[in-house]
Amino acid sequence: MISYTQEDWAAYIAGLVSEEQRQQMEAELEQSDEALALYLLAMEESASMLPPIEIEAAQSITDSLMDTLYPPSTVGANVAALHHQQKAVQSEQLKQEQQADIPSHESLDSSTPRTRHRKWNEHPLFHYTIAAAITIIFMASGFFEALSIEPKTLIERPSGSITHGMVETFTKWFGAKP
């Protein structure tokens, strides 16, 4: 295995290597993680030097690929006409998007905050209040104390169940008889 530098990978990306060396470098990419890491670093550095993708060229490549995969002879005449009409509409939309001056998020008026009004039951304070109320009820009923007792003693209790013990505690707390 030949060890290539980041400069070698940049030359590979730019297409400045011979066919034989290109094949060797591709084989190296398949076999070595270190070579792949250097290649990715070279790609990141050379990304700014690569020409931008032309929309019309990309569209023509897409069209030729679609025509190869789905030839117009196998598709009905109406569907083929619809396909070409959709391509024309899409290319027109892309041109309009490129020409339009779309304001960035920074230029929007940030002085007016956009907040969604919540319902009262969607507010976090409501959920915290419910959770605190349930916790207080469990603490007052002795539920947490019952959890700390070993399961063996819970079974040996004369009342027999935790639910029965909770009902008794609640009735004592509210001063009512069961």
SVG drawing of the C-alpha trace seen along z (x, -y; Angstrom):
<svg xmlns="http://www.w3.org/2000/svg" viewBox="-67 -46 71 59">
<polyline fill="none" stroke="black" stroke-width="0.4" points="0.0,0.0 1.2,-3.4 0.8,-6.2 -0.7,-9.3 -0.6,-12.9 -3.4,-15.4 -1.8,-17.2 -2.0,-13.9 -5.7,-13.6 -6.2,-17.3 -4.6,-16.5 -6.8,-13.4 -9.9,-15.6 -8.8,-18.1 -8.2,-15.3 -4.5,-15.9 -3.4,-12.3 -2.9,-9.7 -5.4,-6.9 -3.1,-4.3 -2.5,-6.4 -6.2,-7.2 -7.0,-3.4 -4.3,-2.9 -5.7,-5.8 -9.2,-4.4 -8.0,-1.0 -6.2,-2.7 -9.5,-4.5 -11.3,-1.2 -8.7,0.4 -7.4,-2.3 -9.4,-4.4 -6.5,-6.8 -6.5,-7.4 -10.3,-8.1 -9.8,-10.6 -7.1,-12.4 -9.4,-12.3 -12.3,-13.9 -10.0,-16.6 -8.8,-17.4 -12.5,-17.5 -13.4,-20.0 -10.5,-22.2 -11.1,-22.0 -14.9,-22.5 -14.5,-26.2 -12.4,-25.8 -14.9,-23.6 -17.3,-25.3 -20.9,-25.8 -23.4,-23.4 -25.4,-24.8 -29.1,-24.2 -29.7,-23.7 -26.8,-21.2 -28.1,-19.3 -31.6,-19.4 -30.4,-18.0 -28.5,-15.2 -31.7,-14.4 -33.8,-14.5 -31.4,-12.2 -31.3,-9.7 -35.1,-9.7 -35.4,-9.2 -33.0,-6.3 -34.8,-4.7 -38.3,-5.4 -38.2,-5.8 -41.0,-7.8 -42.0,-4.8 -43.0,-2.8 -45.0,-5.6 -48.3,-6.8 -48.2,-10.0 -50.3,-11.9 -47.9,-10.9 -44.8,-11.9 -46.4,-15.3 -47.2,-15.8 -43.6,-14.9 -42.2,-17.5 -44.7,-20.1 -43.7,-19.4 -40.0,-19.7 -40.7,-23.1 -42.6,-24.3 -39.8,-23.1 -37.1,-24.8 -39.1,-28.1 -39.6,-27.9 -35.9,-27.4 -35.1,-30.4 -37.6,-32.5 -36.1,-31.4 -32.7,-32.4 -33.8,-35.8 -36.0,-36.6 -34.5,-38.5 -35.6,-36.4 -35.0,-38.2 -32.9,-36.4 -34.0,-35.6 -31.7,-38.3 -33.5,-41.1 -37.0,-40.2 -38.3,-42.5 -37.2,-40.9 -38.8,-43.5 -42.1,-41.7 -41.7,-38.3 -43.8,-35.5 -45.2,-33.5 -48.0,-30.9 -50.5,-31.4 -50.8,-28.1 -53.9,-26.7 -53.9,-26.7 -53.5,-22.9 -50.5,-23.0 -48.5,-25.3 -45.6,-23.7 -46.7,-25.3 -50.0,-23.3 -48.1,-20.0 -45.7,-20.9 -48.7,-21.7 -50.4,-18.4 -47.1,-16.5 -46.7,-18.3 -50.2,-17.6 -49.8,-13.9 -46.5,-13.8 -48.1,-15.5 -51.0,-13.0 -48.5,-10.0 -46.5,-11.5 -49.5,-12.0 -50.9,-8.6 -47.6,-6.9 -47.2,-5.4 -43.4,-6.1 -43.0,-4.6 -44.8,-1.5 -42.4,-1.3 -39.4,-1.4 -40.6,1.6 -39.4,4.9 -41.9,6.8 -41.9,9.7 -43.3,7.4 -45.9,6.1 -47.2,9.6 -47.2,10.4 -49.2,7.3 -52.6,8.1 -54.4,5.7 -53.0,7.7 -52.7,5.0 -51.1,1.6 -54.4,0.3 -56.3,1.1 -53.6,-0.7 -53.8,-3.7 -57.6,-3.9 -57.3,-3.7 -54.7,-6.5 -56.8,-8.7 -59.9,-8.2 -57.9,-9.0 -56.5,-12.1 -59.9,-13.4 -61.5,-12.3 -64.1,-10.0 -64.9,-6.4 -64.6,-3.8"/>
</svg>
